[in-house]
Amino acid sequence: MAKRIAIFAERPGWHVEQLARPLAAAGAEGICVPLKACRFDVDHLPTRMWIPGFGGSRPDGAIVRSISAGSFEQVTLRLGLLHALRELGVPVCNDARAIERCVDKSTTTFMLWRAGIRTPPTWVCESPEQAQMIARREIGAGHALVLKPLFGAQGRGLQFVDDVARLPDPNLIAGVYYLQRYVDRGAGVFRDWRVLVVGGRAVAAMIRHGTGWITNVGQGARCEGTQVDDELGAMASAAAAAVGADLAGVDIVRDVNGAFHVLEVNSMPSWQGLQGVSTINLGREIADYFLARLTAADRRSASVPLAGAG
């Protein structure tokens, strides 16, 4: 029987198409489903949850492309549904644990540090007084800081802090100061690397050239395809493993002395910009990996003896 895979996304689009096409070529069906349309139903359904397009049954697997913004309660429910799928034995890429670790930049930073992966010195606190103390000490030692939203993507909300007076009121930043030491890349050098990791393997990379210190494609950076060398690939794969992500976009910067530092790990990465400068079909890489994972899961299930057998 053909595999039926939920692709969790707000609406059909380029990324969903890039996944659905290779899934179909392999005899599987990818069904686009917004997580906000799903629900728990513990009274009437065998799986205790309803996913549109699956008639009350569970999908064979799920790929999480995006989770829409919402209230704290709404996002918690959507993540809860992903947790529930994993508890039901459904392979999910990425599962809720990895998404939670990556969405919260402070947890990402902690997991990178715990795994021994080079990442810039970082401080996260709620107290304006503590933030000012940290900034005063760092700036006094000749280091600028980058203030980031704890939850954020595509370079939105980043602030360069080279003066304590630049620290905003806590009400303007949701009450959390995420401060990371700015990595000196050299005068006038504004570039970083985005590496796509699929199933523990760094499959493609690009250099993003910014017009200023923010190098996100969404902020106008120019993409340049590049080879994944051993050092870059190993660091990106280790970063994905540190947060438990099967699929990850890892942002890496090189300092003025040539050392690489991991800045962030994205568990729901866009790869449209990377695809534009890569000869590899990235959607197919993701689909092939996930189908192989489903096959491996089926083999493990088939090898488990039935209770009372023998």
matplotlib code that plots the C-alpha trace (Angstrom):
import matplotlib.pyplot as plt

x = [0.0, 1.3, 2.6, 0.6, 2.6, 1.4, 3.3, 2.5, 2.4, 0.0, -0.8, 0.5, 3.5, 7.0, 8.4, 5.4, 5.6, 9.3, 8.6, 5.3, 6.8, 9.6, 7.3, 4.9, 7.7, 8.5, 4.9, 4.0, 1.5, 2.3, -0.8, -0.5, -2.1, -2.0, -1.4, -4.0, -6.7, -5.9, -7.4, -7.4, -10.5, -10.1, -13.7, -14.5, -11.3, -9.0, -5.9, -7.5, -6.6, -8.0, -5.8, -7.6, -7.1, -6.5, -10.1, -9.3, -6.4, -2.8, -0.4, 2.5, 4.8, 4.9, 7.3, 7.0, 7.5, 6.1, 4.1, 2.1, 2.3, -0.3, -1.0, 1.1, -1.8, -2.3, 1.4, 1.5, -1.5, 0.2, 3.4, 1.3, -0.1, 3.4, 4.3, 1.2, 2.2, 5.6, 3.9, 1.7, 4.8, 4.6, 8.0, 8.0, 10.7, 11.4, 9.6, 8.4, 11.5, 13.9, 11.5, 11.2, 15.0, 15.6, 12.7, 14.1, 17.5, 18.7, 18.1, 19.9, 22.9, 23.0, 22.7, 25.6, 27.8, 26.9, 28.0, 31.3, 30.5, 32.0, 29.4, 29.8, 29.6, 25.9, 23.9, 20.2, 18.3, 15.2, 16.7, 17.6, 20.2, 21.9, 21.7, 23.3, 26.1, 26.9, 26.9, 29.0, 31.6, 31.7, 31.8, 34.4, 36.5, 36.1, 33.3, 30.1, 26.9, 24.0, 20.6, 18.2, 14.6, 14.4, 11.8, 12.6, 13.8, 15.0, 17.0, 14.0, 14.5, 18.3, 20.0, 23.7, 24.7, 28.0, 26.7, 24.8, 22.3, 21.2, 19.7, 15.9, 13.2, 12.2, 8.7, 9.9, 11.6, 9.1, 11.0, 14.0, 17.5, 19.3, 22.8, 25.5, 29.0, 29.3, 31.8, 34.4, 34.7, 37.1, 36.5, 33.7, 33.3, 29.6, 29.1, 28.1, 27.4, 24.0, 24.4, 21.5, 21.7, 19.5, 19.5, 22.8, 24.6, 25.5, 24.1, 24.5, 25.8, 25.9, 27.6, 25.3, 26.8, 25.1, 25.1, 25.6, 26.2, 22.8, 23.3, 19.8, 18.4, 15.1, 17.2, 18.6, 21.7, 23.2, 23.5, 26.6, 26.8, 29.8, 31.1, 30.6, 34.2, 35.0, 35.2, 32.1, 30.1, 31.2, 30.4, 26.9, 26.1, 27.2, 25.1, 22.0, 22.7, 23.1, 19.5, 18.1, 17.1, 16.9, 16.5, 18.3, 19.6, 22.7, 24.1, 27.9, 30.1, 33.9, 35.8, 38.8, 41.2, 39.5, 37.6, 34.0, 31.2, 27.7, 25.2, 21.8, 20.1, 16.8, 14.6, 12.1, 14.5, 13.6, 15.8, 14.6, 17.6, 20.0, 18.2, 18.8, 22.6, 22.8, 22.8, 21.4, 17.6, 17.2, 13.5, 14.4, 17.2, 14.7, 12.0, 14.4, 15.8, 12.4, 11.1, 14.2, 13.5, 9.9, 11.2, 13.6, 10.8, 8.7, 11.5, 12.0, 8.2, 8.2, 11.1, 9.4, 7.8, 4.1, 3.3, 3.0, 4.6, 6.9]
y = [0.0, 3.5, 5.5, 8.6, 11.4, 14.6, 17.7, 20.2, 23.6, 26.6, 26.2, 24.5, 26.3, 25.9, 23.9, 21.6, 20.9, 20.2, 17.5, 16.1, 15.6, 13.2, 11.4, 10.8, 9.6, 7.0, 5.9, 7.8, 10.6, 13.8, 15.6, 19.3, 19.9, 23.1, 22.1, 24.6, 22.5, 19.4, 18.5, 16.1, 13.9, 11.5, 10.2, 9.2, 8.3, 5.3, 7.6, 10.2, 12.9, 14.3, 15.2, 16.5, 14.2, 11.1, 10.2, 9.7, 7.3, 8.2, 9.2, 6.9, 9.8, 13.5, 16.2, 19.6, 22.4, 25.2, 26.0, 29.2, 31.9, 32.1, 32.6, 30.7, 28.3, 27.7, 27.0, 24.7, 22.7, 22.4, 21.1, 18.8, 17.2, 16.6, 15.1, 12.9, 11.6, 10.5, 8.8, 6.9, 5.7, 7.9, 9.1, 12.9, 15.1, 17.2, 16.0, 18.5, 18.1, 19.3, 22.1, 23.4, 23.3, 25.3, 27.8, 28.8, 30.3, 30.0, 26.3, 25.9, 27.8, 25.6, 22.4, 23.5, 24.4, 21.1, 19.2, 21.1, 23.0, 26.4, 29.1, 32.8, 33.6, 34.2, 35.6, 35.3, 37.0, 39.0, 41.7, 45.0, 45.5, 42.2, 43.0, 46.4, 44.8, 42.3, 44.9, 47.3, 44.6, 43.3, 46.7, 47.8, 44.8, 45.8, 43.4, 44.5, 42.4, 41.3, 41.4, 38.8, 38.0, 34.7, 33.5, 34.9, 34.1, 35.6, 38.3, 40.2, 42.1, 41.9, 44.8, 45.7, 46.9, 48.8, 51.1, 50.2, 53.0, 51.0, 48.3, 48.6, 48.6, 45.0, 45.7, 46.2, 42.8, 40.5, 40.8, 38.7, 39.9, 37.4, 38.9, 37.2, 38.4, 39.8, 37.7, 39.9, 38.8, 41.5, 45.0, 45.2, 41.4, 40.5, 36.9, 33.6, 30.0, 28.2, 24.4, 22.0, 18.9, 15.9, 12.7, 13.6, 14.5, 17.9, 17.8, 21.4, 24.8, 28.4, 31.6, 34.5, 37.9, 40.8, 44.5, 44.9, 42.8, 41.0, 38.2, 36.6, 36.1, 37.7, 40.8, 41.0, 38.9, 37.5, 33.7, 31.9, 28.1, 26.5, 23.0, 21.5, 20.9, 18.4, 21.0, 22.8, 19.7, 18.0, 21.2, 21.5, 17.8, 17.9, 21.0, 19.3, 16.2, 18.4, 19.6, 16.2, 17.6, 15.2, 18.2, 21.5, 24.7, 25.5, 29.1, 29.3, 32.3, 32.5, 34.9, 37.1, 34.4, 31.7, 29.8, 28.7, 29.4, 28.1, 30.9, 29.2, 25.9, 26.1, 23.1, 24.2, 25.6, 27.2, 25.9, 27.9, 30.3, 27.4, 25.4, 28.4, 28.0, 24.2, 21.4, 18.9, 18.4, 19.2, 18.3, 14.9, 14.5, 15.2, 12.9, 10.1, 10.3, 10.3, 7.4, 5.4, 6.2, 4.9, 1.7, 1.2, 1.8, -0.8, -3.4, -2.8, -3.3, -6.4, -7.9, -7.4, -10.8, -10.9, -11.3, -15.0, -16.1, -19.1]
z = [0.0, -0.9, 1.9, 2.8, 4.3, 6.0, 4.9, 7.6, 6.0, 6.0, 2.3, -0.8, -2.3, -3.7, -0.8, -0.5, -4.3, -4.0, -1.5, -3.0, -6.4, -5.5, -3.0, -5.8, -8.1, -5.4, -5.1, -2.0, -1.5, 0.2, 1.6, 2.6, 6.0, 8.1, 11.7, 12.9, 11.1, 13.2, 16.5, 19.4, 19.5, 22.4, 22.4, 18.8, 16.9, 17.2, 16.9, 19.3, 16.8, 13.5, 10.6, 7.5, 4.5, 6.6, 7.6, 11.2, 10.6, 11.3, 8.5, 7.7, 8.4, 8.7, 7.5, 9.2, 6.8, 8.9, 12.0, 11.7, 14.3, 17.0, 20.7, 23.2, 23.6, 19.9, 19.3, 22.3, 20.9, 17.5, 19.1, 21.3, 18.1, 16.9, 20.2, 20.0, 16.6, 17.8, 20.8, 18.3, 16.5, 13.5, 12.2, 12.2, 10.6, 12.6, 15.7, 18.3, 20.6, 17.9, 16.8, 20.4, 20.9, 17.7, 18.0, 21.4, 20.6, 24.2, 24.2, 20.8, 22.2, 25.3, 23.3, 21.0, 24.0, 25.7, 22.5, 22.4, 19.2, 18.8, 19.1, 20.1, 23.9, 24.7, 27.6, 28.0, 30.9, 31.7, 33.9, 32.2, 34.9, 34.2, 30.4, 31.0, 33.2, 30.5, 27.7, 29.7, 30.4, 26.8, 25.1, 27.6, 26.5, 22.8, 21.8, 20.2, 20.8, 18.7, 20.4, 18.9, 19.5, 21.4, 18.8, 15.4, 11.9, 8.6, 10.4, 11.7, 14.9, 15.1, 16.7, 16.8, 20.3, 20.6, 23.3, 26.5, 25.7, 22.6, 24.8, 24.5, 27.1, 28.0, 26.9, 23.3, 23.2, 24.9, 28.2, 27.2, 26.4, 24.1, 23.7, 21.6, 21.0, 17.5, 15.5, 13.9, 10.3, 9.2, 8.0, 5.4, 5.3, 5.6, 4.8, 6.4, 5.4, 5.3, 5.3, 4.7, 6.8, 5.9, 7.9, 9.6, 6.3, 5.1, 1.5, 0.2, 1.2, 0.1, 1.1, 1.8, 1.0, 2.8, 2.1, 5.9, 8.9, 8.6, 6.0, 5.7, 2.2, 3.5, 4.2, 0.6, 0.9, -2.4, -2.5, -3.9, -4.2, -2.5, -1.8, 1.6, 2.8, 5.5, 8.4, 7.4, 6.9, 10.1, 12.1, 10.5, 11.0, 14.6, 15.2, 13.8, 15.9, 19.0, 18.8, 17.5, 14.0, 11.1, 8.8, 9.6, 8.1, 10.0, 9.9, 10.3, 10.3, 10.0, 12.2, 11.1, 12.2, 10.1, 12.8, 12.2, 14.7, 14.6, 15.0, 14.7, 13.8, 11.9, 12.2, 9.5, 7.0, 3.7, 0.9, -2.1, -2.1, -1.7, -4.5, -6.8, -6.5, -6.1, -8.7, -6.2, -6.1, -2.4, -2.2, -3.5, -1.0, 1.8, 0.4, -0.3, 3.2, 4.8, 2.7, 3.7, 7.3, 6.9, 5.3, 8.2, 10.7, 8.9, 9.1, 12.8, 13.4, 11.4, 13.4, 16.7, 17.7, 18.6, 22.3, 23.1, 19.9, 20.0]

ax = plt.figure().add_subplot(projection="3d")
ax.plot(x, y, z, "-o")
ax.set_aspect("equal")
plt.show()
